[in-house]
Amino acid sequence: MSILVTGGASYIGSYICIDLLAAGYPVMVVDNLSNSKQKALHRVSEITGHRLDFVRADVRDRAALDTLFRKRDSDAVTHCAGLKTVGESTQIPLEYYANNIGGTLTLCRAMAEAGVKKIVFSSSATVYGDPAKVPIREDFPTCATDPYGRSKLLIEDDPTRPVSVGRRLERRLAALLQSGGCPPQRSDRGRPQRHPQQPDALHRPGGGGPTAQVTSIRERLCDPGRYRHSGLHPRGGSGR
């Protein structure tokens, strides 16, 4: 099973690539490098000892995506590409809607055309707005209060209806929250940007339990074997 990772050079994206490669999945990364560096992917290869393929492209570029899907078979997509800063989203909201929502719709159309039916969507705890208590449960009501959160929430609600993909697209939504620090082998990457409301005490993903902000159900894709739980792993098969 081959996985396409959009935004794979980002903090979360590169972390996902590490675990995918370690699990035996062939990985192709698509990233426009607007807020990341290709050096991160070189580090991924160094850490895992596995090569990954990289294409510099924007997920809003339909022609580039169509070409990519034609040239490289992909069985599933992990979608991490998008703008991600809460404060900035209040200053340039249209850019966030065009990038995050528009990019996702373009990606879904390209996937439908190529017959790729599985996607893991990287969402955010901001879809819950200002929760009454923590840890946040998966069934808490959503109430995004900023353009960034609203862009994520609209996609979570149903990205299939606006693009007429319907049942052909099997969605696997997962909010991949940034950890409070970096794993030892990636300490050179620096610390991830924090949400203004994010608590200081967060466990590293895969550290044995929920964080102070979100329960394990939304973090299960940050643990080894996450893709078996998410529905991307083929039944009865190995990582490959």
N, C-alpha and C positions, 0 to 999 in steps of 0.2 A: 504494500500500500504506500503510495507516494503522496506526500503532504505539501501543499503550497501554503507558505506563511507570508501573509502580507504584513508590511511593517516589521519584518523579521530582524532588522538591525537595531530596533528600539530596545529599551531595557527589558520589558516583558517579552517582546518578540524573540530576542536573542536567548533569553532564559528558556523559552519554549523550544527553540531550536536545539539547545543543548540536550534537553531531555528526550526530544524526538529522535535525534541521532543516536543517543545512548540506547534507546529502545529498539533501534534497528530500522527506523523509518527513513527512506530517502527523502531529502528535504530540498525544496526550491524556495528561495526567498525573493519576494518582490518588495522593493522599498525605493522611494524617491530621494531618500537621504536628506530630506529637508530639515529633520531634527535628529539626525543620527549619523553615524559614520560607518563606512564599510569595514574599518578596522575591527569593529565589534564582531563581525562575521569571521574575520581571520582568527580572533581569539576563540570563537566558538569551535572552529576546526582544530585549534591547538588543544583545547580542553578535552574534546571528545575523541580526537584522533580520526575523525571522519570528515570527508569533504562534503560541502553543500554547494548547490548551484545558486547563483545570484543574478538577478536581472534588475537593472535600475529603471524603474517605471512608476508611474502614478496610477493608483487604482481608478482614477476618474478617466483614464485614457482607455476607452473601449477597444480601439484598434490594437493597442499594445497587449491588452489582456487576451483578445481573440487570437493574436499571433502566438502568445505564450501557451494557451491551452491547445492550440493545434500542434505545436512543436514538442510539447512535453505533456505526457499523460499525468493527470493528477486525480487521485481518488477522493480527496477531501481538501478543504481549505480551513486554515486557522486565520481569522481576520483580526489583525491588530493595528492595521494602518488607520491613522486619523489624528486630528488635533486633540490635545488632551489637557489644556490648562484652564481651570475654572475661571480665574480672574480675567485672563485674556479673552475668554469666550464672551464676557459681558461687554468687552470693548469692540470686538469684531464678530458679532453673532452670525452675520450672514456667511462669513468665511467658514465658521464651524458647521453651519447647516449644509453648505455646499460641499465641504470636504467630507464630513462624517456621514451625512445622509446620502448625498449625491454619490460619493465614492462607493458606499455599500450597495446602492441600487445598481450602479454600473457593474460592480463585481457580480451581483446576483444574476443580472441579465447575461453576462458572459458565461457564468457557470451553467445557467439553464441551457444556453446554446450549445455548450460543450458536453452537456450531460453529466456534470458534476453535481451530486445531490446532497453532499454532507458539508456542513460548515459549523465551526466553533467560533462564536462571536465574542470578542473581548469587550466586555461592557465595563461598568463602573458602579461603585457604591453610591455615587452621586444621584443615581436614579431614585434613591430613597429620600432625597432631600435632607431635612434635619430630623432624623428619627427621634422618637420619644425616649428610646432607651437603646443601649447596646449590650450584648452583641446583636447585630441586625439579623433577623431571621429571613429566610427566603420568601416566606409568605407575608412579610410586612407590606403595607400599602406603599406604592410608589408615588413620589411627589417631587419630581425634579424642579429645582428652583433657579437654574441657570441654563444658558444655551448649551453648554457642554453636556450637562446631565439630560436635558430634553432631547438632544440629538441622539444620545445613547438609548433613551427610553423609547423613542419613536421606533427605532430599529428593533428593540426587544419586543415591542408590542406585536409587530408582524411585518417583516420586510418582504414577505412573499406577495401580499396583496397588491402593492403599488406596481409591481413588475410582472404580475400575472404568472408567477412561477408555480403557484398553487402547491399541490401535494408532491410535485416532482422534486421539491427542495426540502430535504429533511434537516431541520434546524436543530443545532445543539448549542444553546446559549449558555455561556459561562462568563461570569464576571471575574476577571483575573486582576486581583488587587495588588498594587505594588507593596512589596515588603518594606519593613523598616530599615533594612540594611542589605548588604550584598553577601552572597556566599563567599567563602574564603578565596576560591579560585578566580573570582571575578571582582575582587576588591579594587582593582585598578580602574574599574568602570565608574566609580564614584557612587554617591547615594542617589536614590530616585527622588524625584520631586514629590513633596507631600501635599495632600489635600489640606486646606486650612483647618478642617475639622478632624483630621486624622489623628488618632491618639499617638503618643510617643511610643508606647509599649506594644509593639506588634511582633508576633513570632514570624520567623522566616517560613515561607511556604514549604510545606512538607515537614515542619518541625514538630508534628505530633499533636495537633489540635487546632481549634479555631483561634483566630486573632481576636483582639478586643473589639473589632469592628464588624466581623462577619463570621457566620457559622461555616462549618466544614463543607456543607453542600456546595457553596460557591467557591470553595478553595480546592475542591477535589482535583481540579485540573492542574493544580500546582504541586501535586504529589506524583511520585513515580507510579506509572500505571494509569495515569489520569485518562489516557485516551481509550483504555479498555472500558472505563466507567462512562465515558462521554458518548459511546456509541460509534466511535471512529474505528475501533479495533475490529477486524473481521472475526466473525464467530469461528471459534475453533482454530484460529490461526495464530501465528507468532507476530512479532512486531513488523516483519516484512510481509 
